[in-house]
Amino acid sequence: MTKYHCPYCSPRYQIHIERADGVMVCGQCGDRLIKVPFIKPTQIFALVTASAFITPLIVMIFIFVQDQNKIHPKRTLLPMALMQIPLSRS
């Protein structure tokens, strides 16, 4: 359904009348009504901008949950212990 809006009258008290030639006019002031699109370009821009900021967060959470579900092999601390032992110079 297409919405119509009178730019001069208050949005609370708008009365839409269709003339005999099919043009929509305001019932209060008699001016032609402006067609309001269902989705405005600013809304599309806001959606793209919001998704650009939210998508990395969603991907990060998804990867974190997948990593938590994997079974990791138990690592031994032996290689770390060998690296910390100082070698004596003879």
Protein Blocks (a to p, Z undefined) as FASTA:
>chain_A
ZZdddfkbcfklcccdddfkopacdfklopacddddfbdfklmmmmmmmmmmmmmmmmmm
mmmmmmmmpccddddfklmmmmmpccddZZ
